[in-house]
């Protein structure tokens, strides 16, 4: 349980590192019908309106060398605190209960079975991490195009809904050490928030994230993203 959660946290640390601040504004290869600018324009509009989201989520972590998949399910809540900064929480319900939060460039993972809190200080990766977590939710098409070559690879049917499949290839050589591609499946019509995301590493390990029951800009209680910990919780600082 601890190993899977640590991998969850550390993969986000790695994926956030070095992704932002590279490259010139410009789009990758256009789709044959010239629809990429329209898709990015939809994302520009949605980014301006995004404040918060809730959804049910399924994470599949694939380890290529073992040809093994680990599946976790839960509920995710995200809020844009200010431009360029998000606060998030994932409450995992299966196979093990745990809660992971990110706030002010700190990731915390709480394991109720062993009453243990793990704390990861990510201040040195702060801006990059904020941007990574906002991909698909709060990041404009223009911002994506600064840091990735963006292409449309086709359309697919996801549970009866037509989706455009976008491929994001990092422009920065340093970023490509950690990420080969990020893929987003966004609705062909309506709000362009992702139905699915796939993050592929150079090792061919990947994380597949599928959203359902997505609600954009729901009213949130002030403490909706806060951890409520028992007074006797054990706190660890891995890596220190």
N, C-alpha and C positions, 0 to 999 in steps of 0.2 A: 504494500500500500504506500509506504513512504517513498519507495523507489519510483513508482509511477507518478506520484505527485511532484517529486523533485524533478523528474524529467519534464513534466508539464510546465513547471516554473522555469527551468533552465532553458528549455527550447524557446520560450518566449523572450528570455534574456538574449539569447543568441540571435533570434530572428529580428529583434529590435535594433541590434547593434549595427551601426554604420549604414543604415538604409537611407537616411535623410541628408539633404544638403549637397547632393551630387547631381551632376548632369544639367543639361539645359532644357528649357521647356520645349517639348516636341513630341509628337505622337509616333507610335510604332507603325507597322504596316497596317494599312486600312483594309477593312473587309471589302469584298468585291462590290457590294452595293453602296459603299461609302457611308455605312451606318455608324462607324466608330465615333466620329465627332458628335453625332446625335446622342449616343450612349453616354459619352463623357459630359455632354451638356446636361443631360438628365441628372448625372451624379453631382454636377456643380450646383444645380438647383436644390437637390435633396440635402446636400451638405449644409447649405445656409439655413435650412429649416430644422435640422436634426438637433434635438435636445436630450433625448433619452430613448431607451428601448428595453423591452423584456421579451424573452423567448424561451421555449424549451430547446434544449441543445443535445446533440449526440456527437461525441468525439471518438473517432477511430484513429488510433496510433498504430501505424504499420512499421514493423521492423523488417527490413528487406532481407538481411542475411539469414534470418530465421524464418522468413515468410510467415510472420506471425502478426495477428491483429489484436490489440487491446481496445475494448469498447467501454466508454464511460458515458453516463447520461445524467442530465441535471437541468437546472434552470439558470439562465444568465440575465443579469441586469447591468445596464451601462448608462452612465450619465456624462454629458459634456459639461465639465465644471467651468471652463473658460476656453477661448480659442486655443487649440493645440494641446489641451489637457483633458483627460477623461478619468473617470472613476468607475471601477467595475467590480462585479461580484459574480462568482459561479458557485452555486450550491449543488454539489454532486450528490446524487441519490443512489446510484448503482455503478459498479458492484459494491463500492464502499462509500459511506457517507463522509464527506469532507467539504470544507468551504475554502475557496481561494478568493482573495480580494486584492485589488490594486488601488492605491491611493497615495497621492503625493510621492510618486516614484518609489513606492515600497510595496512589495508583494508579500502577503501573509497567507499561509496555508494552515488551517486548523483541522486536526484529526480528532473527532470526539471520542472514538473508541479508546484512544490512549491519552486523551486529554492533553494534547501537545500542540503547540503553535510554533511553526517555523517561519522565520522572518528573513527576507532577502532585501537588502538595501540596494536599489538600482539607480541611485542618483546620477552616477557617471554615464548611465545609458538613458537618462530621463527623457529628453526630447525625442530620441529615436523610438523609445518604447511607447510613448504617448502616440506617436504617429502610427506605429505598427498596430496598436489596439484599435485605432480608428479606421483602419482600412475597411471599406465597405459601409461603415457607419460614421459619417461625419467628415470623411476625406473627400475633397472635390476631385473631379476628373482632371483638372489642371494640376493639382498637387500630385496625383498619381503619375502623371506624365512627366513630372520633373525628375522622378526617381526610378521610373520603370519604363521599359519599352512595352507598350500596351497593344495587344492584338486581339481580334475576335477570331476564335477557332471554330465557331459553329453555333448551332442551336440544339437544345436537347429538351426532352420531356421529363420533368421531375414531378412525379405524382400528379400527372394530369395538367401541369402548368408548364407553358413554354418558357424556356430560359435561354438567355444568351450566355455563352461561355467565354469569359475573358481570361487571357493569359498575361500575367505581369512578370517580366524578366528584369531583375535588378540591373541598373546601369553601372553601379560601382563594383569594381573588382573585389573590394573588401567584403561587400555584402554577398557576393556570389560564393564566398567561402562557406556561407551558412545556408543560403537559399538558392536553389536552382530556379524555381518558378513559384509563383502564387497564382492560383486559379480561382476565379469568382464566377458563380452561376447567378445571374440576376434576371428578374422577370423581363420578358420581352416587352411588356407594356406596364404602365403604372409606376409606382415607386421603385427605384433601382436598388433596393436593399438586398443583400445576398441571401439566396436560399441555401447556398452551400459554398464552402471555401476549402481549398486544398493547398497545403504548404509542403512543397517537395524540397528535400535536402539533396546535396550532391551525392550523398551515400545511397540515395533512392529510398531512404526512410521518408515517411510523410505523415501528416496529420490532416484528416478529413473532418470537417466540422459541418454539421447539417442543422439548420434552424427550422423550427415549426412553431406555429402559434405566435408569430412575430407581432408585437405591438410597438408602434413608433410613437414617441412622445407621450407615454402614459404619465399620469400624475404619480409621483413617488413620495412616500413618507420621508421626512428629513433623515431618519436613521435607516432607510431601506438598504443602504450599502455598507452599514457598519457591522463589524463582528461583535457579537454578544458572547463574551467569554466568561467561564466560571472563575471565581477568585483564586482557585488553586491550580490554574493551568500551568503546565511546564512550558517554558519558552526556550527555543533553540535558535541559533544563528548559524546555519550551515555555511561553510566557507570562511568563517572568521576564526 
